[in-house]
Amino acid sequence: MLNIDLHCHSTVSDGLLTPTQLVEHAVARGVDVLALTDHDDVGGLDEARRAASEANITFITGVEISVDWRGQTLHIVGLGIDPEHPELALGLSAIRDGRTVRARNIAAQLDKFGIHGSFEGARSHAGDGHLLGRMHFARFLVQQGYAKDAKSVFRKYLVKGKPGYAPHRWAPLSDAVSWIRNSGGRAVIAHPGRYKLGKGALDELMLEFRNLGGEAIEVVTSSHTPEQSLLFARHSQRLGLLASRGSDFHAPGESYFDLGRMPQLPDGCTPVWHDWKGTA
């Protein structure tokens, strides 16, 4: 059975490995098929594709788009996209501009709680010219001793009701799905178990997503318990959605799952890769 990982991040967004290092890490972990899905940015895909070709593993172009749905931030993964598609490129550029605004707002909120220099500190972790996200603030807070690790940062800071939270409106769900589909890709709801949605709202999200042309949900991912993976497997079967599998890997020792080290999809799911050449 092929080892397929369709969700991970490089230094282009908030991972700690360059695209080349990420591919090398995937090879070392026995990954056969890898998708790079940086947040709102496709700048690492060419490098990762070259590295994957040299390593003789299958590479899938991807992106993870930040979405606003009923006031809640969701993430939609696009798989098999054309990164040069004008509509997708323009949409992602607008989101990245918004990320800079949000980062300054996060820094202003942390400043109110006596945590100073966070914008510059987060920027030092992101590197020049790279996207600036909450994970970079989390690494700064760990470095400054405000939390023991990135996971505990998101329990104490940067989320609603905690210091450093800054509300922000992302792209509409309909736009994200349209950009992905029009660029030739397949839209996937990322880690649905992470969202604070009741059963009714979750059903409405999945139905709306499907009606907009979304095709899959992440069933197996790092933030899902085994019970949640079974739950979303049933949802995928009930709604006729495909099932995806991805570690959401950011860095060794920082992510819940290493690349390719997740359980297989539950029985009865139709994999999102079922019709991809060489993966069926």
C-alpha positions as semicolon CSV with decimal commas, in nm:
position;residue;x (nm);y (nm);z (nm)
1;M;0,000;0,000;0,000
2;L;0,139;0,339;-0,100
3;N;0,232;0,583;0,175
4;I;0,050;0,902;0,074
5;D;0,075;1,234;0,262
6;L;-0,128;1,521;0,117
7;H;-0,085;1,798;0,375
8;C;0,242;1,956;0,490
9;H;0,420;2,290;0,514
10;S;0,761;2,432;0,428
11;T;0,948;2,750;0,515
12;V;0,746;2,924;0,245
13;S;0,463;2,936;0,500
14;D;0,508;2,818;0,859
15;G;0,713;2,500;0,835
16;L;1,075;2,473;0,947
17;L;1,210;2,275;0,651
18;T;1,275;2,418;0,305
19;P;1,082;2,254;0,022
20;T;1,389;2,047;-0,067
21;Q;1,449;1,944;0,295
22;L;1,082;1,855;0,327
23;V;1,101;1,620;0,029
24;E;1,422;1,465;0,168
25;H;1,246;1,413;0,502
26;A;0,950;1,255;0,324
27;V;1,180;1,013;0,141
28;A;1,349;0,919;0,469
29;R;1,006;0,845;0,618
30;G;0,902;0,622;0,330
31;V;0,651;0,857;0,168
32;D;0,561;0,759;-0,189
33;V;0,328;1,045;-0,279
34;L;0,364;1,393;-0,128
35;A;0,166;1,716;-0,161
36;L;0,314;2,044;-0,040
37;T;0,026;2,261;0,086
38;D;0,171;2,584;0,220
39;H;-0,069;2,840;0,362
40;D;-0,194;3,077;0,092
41;D;0,129;3,050;-0,106
42;V;0,256;2,833;-0,391
43;G;0,610;2,971;-0,393
44;G;0,770;2,644;-0,285
45;L;0,611;2,413;-0,538
46;D;0,872;2,437;-0,814
47;E;1,158;2,361;-0,575
48;A;0,968;2,074;-0,415
49;R;0,875;1,930;-0,755
50;R;1,239;1,928;-0,866
51;A;1,349;1,762;-0,543
52;A;1,074;1,501;-0,571
53;S;1,171;1,424;-0,930
54;E;1,533;1,369;-0,827
55;A;1,420;1,147;-0,539
56;N;1,179;0,955;-0,762
57;I;0,866;1,013;-0,552
58;T;0,534;1,138;-0,685
59;F;0,470;1,505;-0,617
60;I;0,127;1,671;-0,606
61;T;0,095;2,048;-0,629
62;G;-0,106;2,191;-0,342
63;V;-0,204;2,489;-0,129
64;E;-0,399;2,546;0,193
65;I;-0,634;2,845;0,162
66;S;-0,758;3,043;0,462
67;V;-1,135;3,082;0,452
68;D;-1,398;3,269;0,652
69;W;-1,725;3,081;0,700
70;R;-1,991;3,227;0,929
71;G;-1,728;3,416;1,122
72;Q;-1,503;3,115;1,175
73;T;-1,166;3,053;1,010
74;L;-1,150;2,731;0,810
75;H;-0,884;2,587;0,581
76;I;-0,942;2,441;0,237
77;V;-0,666;2,237;0,077
78;G;-0,632;2,240;-0,299
79;L;-0,468;1,934;-0,457
80;G;-0,346;1,907;-0,815
81;I;-0,373;2,281;-0,875
82;D;-0,212;2,486;-1,149
83;P;-0,012;2,731;-0,936
84;E;0,015;2,975;-1,225
85;H;-0,359;3,002;-1,284
86;P;-0,434;3,379;-1,281
87;E;-0,750;3,359;-1,068
88;L;-0,582;3,146;-0,802
89;A;-0,266;3,358;-0,802
90;L;-0,462;3,682;-0,760
91;G;-0,674;3,540;-0,480
92;L;-0,375;3,407;-0,288
93;S;-0,192;3,737;-0,326
94;A;-0,486;3,921;-0,167
95;I;-0,492;3,677;0,125
96;R;-0,119;3,721;0,184
97;D;-0,166;4,097;0,199
98;G;-0,433;4,041;0,462
99;R;-0,197;3,818;0,660
100;T;0,045;4,108;0,705
101;V;-0,235;4,325;0,841
102;R;-0,340;4,049;1,081
103;A;0,018;3,999;1,199
104;R;0,047;4,364;1,296
105;N;-0,285;4,337;1,481
106;I;-0,164;4,028;1,668
107;A;0,150;4,215;1,769
108;A;-0,059;4,509;1,890
109;Q;-0,274;4,279;2,103
110;L;0,031;4,108;2,255
111;D;0,177;4,451;2,325
112;K;-0,127;4,530;2,540
113;F;-0,039;4,232;2,758
114;G;0,320;4,344;2,800
115;I;0,468;4,115;2,535
116;H;0,673;4,352;2,324
117;G;0,865;4,307;2,001
118;S;0,651;4,020;1,879
119;F;0,614;4,141;1,519
120;E;0,988;4,164;1,471
121;G;1,036;3,839;1,663
122;A;0,782;3,653;1,452
123;R;0,938;3,800;1,138
124;S;1,279;3,665;1,241
125;H;1,128;3,315;1,256
126;A;0,951;3,355;0,920
127;G;1,246;3,491;0,725
128;D;1,243;3,774;0,475
129;G;0,981;3,754;0,205
130;H;0,796;3,459;0,359
131;L;0,441;3,451;0,482
132;L;0,392;3,560;0,843
133;G;0,150;3,343;1,042
134;R;0,047;3,256;1,395
135;M;0,300;2,973;1,413
136;H;0,581;3,227;1,379
137;F;0,436;3,420;1,674
138;A;0,409;3,090;1,862
139;R;0,777;3,015;1,807
140;F;0,866;3,365;1,926
141;L;0,659;3,317;2,243
142;V;0,828;2,983;2,313
143;Q;1,170;3,140;2,256
144;Q;1,084;3,417;2,504
145;G;0,970;3,168;2,766
146;Y;0,597;3,241;2,761
147;A;0,514;2,876;2,682
148;K;0,702;2,546;2,673
149;D;0,610;2,459;2,314
150;A;0,400;2,571;2,019
151;K;0,109;2,346;2,116
152;S;0,075;2,511;2,456
153;V;0,096;2,857;2,296
154;F;-0,232;2,789;2,121
155;R;-0,394;2,705;2,454
156;K;-0,276;3,027;2,620
157;Y;-0,236;3,281;2,338
158;L;-0,341;3,380;1,986
159;V;-0,688;3,221;1,997
160;K;-1,024;3,378;2,073
161;G;-1,050;3,498;2,431
162;K;-0,672;3,483;2,487
163;P;-0,391;3,741;2,461
164;G;-0,280;3,803;2,106
165;Y;-0,607;3,714;1,938
166;A;-0,684;3,931;1,635
167;P;-1,004;3,864;1,438
168;H;-0,969;3,866;1,062
169;R;-1,186;3,802;0,758
170;W;-1,038;3,563;0,505
171;A;-1,162;3,458;0,160
172;P;-1,521;3,335;0,127
173;L;-1,556;2,958;0,102
174;S;-1,711;2,993;-0,243
175;D;-1,408;3,183;-0,373
176;A;-1,155;2,932;-0,240
177;V;-1,338;2,635;-0,393
178;S;-1,378;2,822;-0,722
179;W;-1,008;2,915;-0,740
180;I;-0,906;2,555;-0,678
181;R;-1,152;2,405;-0,926
182;N;-1,080;2,660;-1,199
183;S;-0,708;2,591;-1,164
184;G;-0,772;2,222;-1,228
185;G;-0,748;2,114;-0,865
186;R;-0,960;1,923;-0,617
187;A;-1,088;2,103;-0,304
188;V;-1,059;1,934;0,037
189;I;-1,185;2,049;0,380
190;A;-0,873;2,040;0,597
191;H;-0,887;1,886;0,949
192;P;-1,266;1,929;0,997
193;G;-1,246;1,796;1,352
194;R;-1,055;2,107;1,462
195;Y;-1,340;2,349;1,400
196;K;-1,568;2,447;1,685
197;L;-1,888;2,359;1,503
198;G;-2,192;2,180;1,635
199;K;-2,329;1,882;1,448
200;G;-2,584;2,090;1,260
201;A;-2,335;2,356;1,153
202;L;-2,082;2,093;1,051
203;D;-2,341;1,921;0,833
204;E;-2,432;2,257;0,677
205;L;-2,067;2,332;0,606
206;M;-2,009;1,998;0,434
207;L;-2,327;2,028;0,229
208;E;-2,248;2,385;0,123
209;F;-1,892;2,282;0,039
210;R;-2,016;1,989;-0,172
211;N;-2,273;2,208;-0,349
212;L;-2,002;2,460;-0,435
213;G;-1,800;2,185;-0,603
214;G;-1,582;2,072;-0,313
215;E;-1,488;1,707;-0,349
216;A;-1,317;1,573;-0,036
217;I;-1,257;1,598;0,338
218;E;-0,949;1,512;0,540
219;V;-1,040;1,198;0,726
220;V;-0,698;1,108;0,868
221;T;-0,488;1,401;0,990
222;S;-0,275;1,486;1,290
223;S;-0,542;1,664;1,494
224;H;-0,804;1,389;1,455
225;T;-0,850;1,121;1,717
226;P;-0,917;0,766;1,587
227;E;-1,285;0,824;1,671
228;Q;-1,293;1,144;1,467
229;S;-1,132;0,970;1,171
230;L;-1,408;0,707;1,180
231;L;-1,671;0,982;1,214
232;F;-1,544;1,173;0,910
233;A;-1,507;0,851;0,716
234;R;-1,880;0,799;0,771
235;H;-1,950;1,159;0,668
236;S;-1,751;1,112;0,347
237;Q;-1,946;0,798;0,261
238;R;-2,283;0,956;0,348
239;L;-2,222;1,270;0,143
240;G;-2,037;1,110;-0,146
241;L;-1,717;1,300;-0,065
242;L;-1,371;1,161;-0,122
243;A;-1,138;1,099;0,174
244;S;-0,793;1,251;0,215
245;R;-0,496;1,171;0,437
246;G;-0,235;1,422;0,548
247;S;-0,006;1,477;0,845
248;D;-0,028;1,860;0,853
249;F;0,346;1,835;0,920
250;H;0,533;2,156;1,008
251;A;0,855;2,043;1,175
252;P;1,018;1,745;1,347
253;G;0,919;1,741;1,714
254;E;0,661;2,015;1,663
255;S;0,389;1,826;1,477
256;Y;0,163;1,555;1,618
257;F;0,245;1,323;1,325
258;D;0,566;1,297;1,129
259;L;0,546;1,289;0,751
260;G;0,375;0,974;0,631
261;R;0,333;0,833;0,983
262;M;-0,048;0,844;1,003
263;P;-0,295;0,556;1,010
264;Q;-0,438;0,444;0,678
265;L;-0,785;0,555;0,573
266;P;-1,069;0,357;0,733
267;D;-1,231;0,087;0,523
268;G;-1,511;0,198;0,294
269;C;-1,366;0,539;0,202
270;T;-1,298;0,639;-0,157
271;P;-0,952;0,801;-0,148
272;V;-0,907;1,145;-0,299
273;W;-0,628;0,989;-0,509
274;H;-0,844;0,701;-0,642
275;D;-0,823;0,826;-1,001
276;W;-0,469;0,964;-1,000
277;K;-0,227;0,791;-1,230
278;G;-0,001;0,552;-1,043
279;T;-0,190;0,573;-0,711
280;A;-0,509;0,375;-0,766
